[in-house]
Amino acid sequence: MHKKTQAKYLEMKRQAELAKTTVAAGQPEESVDKKLRDVERNMKQRGEETIKKSTEHLVVQGQADNNRIPVVENKERPVDRLSLSDDLGSRRTASPISDSNQNNVNNNNVQNSNSDNNNNIPQWNSNNNDNNQPQFGQVNDNRQQEFQQQPNAQRQPQQPQIGGINLSWDWEDFSIMFNNYGAAEMKVRRAPHPSTGEPWPMPQYYSKKDNKVYQISRDLRFVSTGITCDILDEALVRHLQRTLRGSVEDMYDNLQNAEGTNIEDPALRYEKDEFVNAPVITSVEIKVRKPCDKYPSLESDESYDLVVKKKKTYIWANEIWGVLRGLETFGQLVWTGPKDNILYIKETVVSDYPRFPHRGLHVDTSRHYLFKEVLLDILDSMEMNKLNVFHWHIVDDQSFPYESQVYPELSRKGAFHPTYVYSLEDISEIIEYARMRGIRVMPEFDTPGHTYSWGLSRPELLTQCYSGSSPVKGYLGPIDPSKNSTYRFLKTLFQEVMDVFKDQYLHLGGDEVPLGCWQSNAEVMAFATELAKLRQSQQQQPNAQSVNSNQQFQSWSIWSDDVKRVYEYYENRLIQILNELGKKRKKGIKYIMWQEVMNNNLQLPNDTIIQVWMGDMGDVMRATSLGYHVLYSTCWYMDHIEYGTKWPKYYNCDPVDASYGYHIDEKKVLGGEAAFWSEYFTNENLIPMMWPRASAAAERLWSSKDVRNLDKAAERLTEHRCRMLKRGINAGEINGPGYCLHAPPRRRLFNDTVGCQGGNCSRTHNIVHIEDIQLTLSQKGSLADCGSFFNKGGISAFIVLLLVLLALAALYALSKSSSKLHRLRICKNRSILLVFVVVILVYFLCYTTIWMRGFEFSGSFHKTLQEDNLSEAGHGHNKLTTS
């Protein structure tokens, strides 16, 4: 209800109540009835005038909006309308919307409209319903009859406007919703319309002015005014190209053609003066206050300030890592207009920093070998999402692709294929590539479990598992902790690992150790007995300062204390070895382990980081209570593929969720990781499944915990996906039906008739287009290169060849003739003809492919015959053929 109408209504109602009170006081009933009728008549007139004004306002506005809200008169069947009851708020009368859907009209379908067009329409207030008044949906026969007797000119729509589309989240999908109605009977799934020039992840402080727009010059320059280094120099070049060539266009949406839409044609706004006469930004000042560190670390400062204004545009940061994040944000704020390919940016002020220092992506290269190029693409996409830790799960049970120089047999026998390995040179290239993008590369060599592939070359390293007293042939369990040779091997291997990988942190795994194998092995259990005796002798002098005690959190376990004692001994001895090796480093070395070491109540050094992957906030609280720092991954196991729009559950997950009464020290939670185990991920499908699903976790780890609006996030995430595609990252779809505007990937060989120039259609099948790069393929051999002789040598080479052929023809003619005069005649006729035939033959061989196609057809035909014979000889076994 309009505020003024509501005030008048309340005043009239007060008078009516006063009249009732007068009756009770003994005044004549006739005068009271007269007062009531006067009040009722005034209320009716006020309400009808208000609705008439509101309807006229709607009609005028609809005509101004190209008749988007047309008024149509149906002469055959009057349009059913809601009538206004006596009290304007609660006693409303409704005619059926249609015969078929009469029962579908309920209080949930008709609510207050949020549209600006409905501000002047009195709204139904359900709080004013009285028990003795007709409820919404009931028909008052008298007033309905009175309404139908009104002339057509005075019959105005008296219900809130139903309809007008919007795209919103319904806890299952993004789909088209209709205002005051809901979803259609058959849900129309639709990805949200992408935002324009919005960042992902959302900065901590982000202020923009939509009415102040600047153009970005195509000659834009990033100007460094402070300290410079190799990381900055390369970043300026990289991000300049991303800004100029990787910006998303303000996208057309076919829903702009729907009635009641709130989506406008984007091309129209660029005809306004604020875009046409927008000031042009030609340079961005880049300033780093501190000298560049060579490698990023957990303590790196990634904060930055970004200002885009007419007078000056700049990015300032304390450290180089903050500049990298600021450059990424600047590139995301830029978008392309739909006309003339002009770049735009809004006046913006950003002051940003990450919520958590450890924002990781876990990638498994053991269960499927991933090419180096794929890993480099992952690093590029991590930079676009401000993730800063590449957790490289490089080896596991299935394969050992790490090519060690001290133990080369590990990869030679343990890799899936001798060529599917990561050499030390490959690893150095990946680390350098990550360093330039402010990303730490943290390796994981998971022990003592998940080491089956180690035993393919070093079986003596693993534990022989038993069934009773008999060994199970081929069943080798975790690393044998009872042998001193085991620890000598580990020291040599990890010395090399620490020389290759530069990060301070090393992931030691420690999860899913098959303790039953240890328990079945008599030698291991004898070793456990010795440890028990040693433990008793040292029980009087515990080292409480260096080791965490889990006694207050003891939990039941199916494994004996003896075998868990072996588990604890192995982990602590390995840590002691690494501590000795880490003394050579300036900052030493620190460790991350999976949560099983905590679940089994192992006593570990205080600075161990626990990665929670199978528990909830209770496990996080327990780990922090024990003094450990924590990483959280439970809700971000993204290798669990589900149908539909599932990223909101990743987006809503929080490493420090106190909604269930947990008390967690956020300072001890370093962050989290999105995990991609590669049982069913390969080079072909990993990146489309990884992005932009991992982007949801990236924003949760960077942005404020108060950033929660799913509808707004969906619009920004849709734009971010399109931006990643524009930059060459093959990000998959996660929001539903929609599109991203980008050039199709052209990776096929062109046929012989495409790209013909000057009538020459040869060799065009050797041209390959990959994105914006054109490559020309060449084949070895004289026939493949014969055309290049003429192209490169030009006309001089052709003349030389022609003269040589003429000379040979003349010598041949002279040798066959006896008369000088006859020789002259033959030279003039037969030699010329012979030369002409030779030239035609050379041209035919070099500039046509008919003879090559003939050979190909012949070879393919004979190959098909051979395969048919093999298929018949194989008694029905199918054979895969490649044409």
Secondary structure, DSSP 8 states (H G I E B T S, - for coil): --HHHHHHHHHHHHHHHHHHHHHHHT--HHHHHHHHHHHHHHHHHHHHHHHHHHHHHHHHHHHHTTTSS-----SSS----EE--TTSSS--EE--S-STTGGG--TTTS----SGGGTTS----GGG--TTS--TT---HHHHHHHHTS-GGG----S-----EEEEE-SS-EEEEETTTEE-SS--B------SS--SS--SEEEEEEEEEEEEEEEEEEEE-S---HHHHHHHHHHHHHHHHS-EE----GGGGSTT-----HHHHTTSHHHHT--EEEEEEEEE-S---SS--TT----EEEEE-SS-EEEEESSHHHHHHHHHHHHHH-EE-SSTT-EEEEEEEEEE--S-SEEEEEEE-SSS---HHHHHHHHHHHHHTT--EEEEE---SS---B--SSSTHHHHHHSSSTTS-B-HHHHHHHHHHHHTTT-EEEEEEEESSS-GGGGGT-GGGEEEEEETTEEEEEEEEEE-TT-HHHHHHHHHHHHHHHHH---SEEEEE--S--HHHHHH-HHHHHHHHHHHHHHHHHTTS--TTTB---GGG----SS-HHHHHHHHHHHHHHHHHHHHHHTTSSS--EEEEETHHHHTT---BTT-EEEESS--HHHHHHHHHTT-EEEE-GGGBTTS--SS--HHHHHH--TT--TTS----GGGEEEEEEEE--SS--TTTHHHHHTTHHHHHHHHHHS-TT---HHHHHHHHHHHHHHHHHTT------S-S----------SB--TTTT-BTTB-TTGGGEEEETTEEEE---SSHHHHHHHHHHHHHHHHHHHHHHHHHHHHHHHHHHH---HHHHHHHHHHHHHHHHHHHHHHHHHHHH--HHHHHHHHHHHHHHHHHHHHHHHHTTT-------
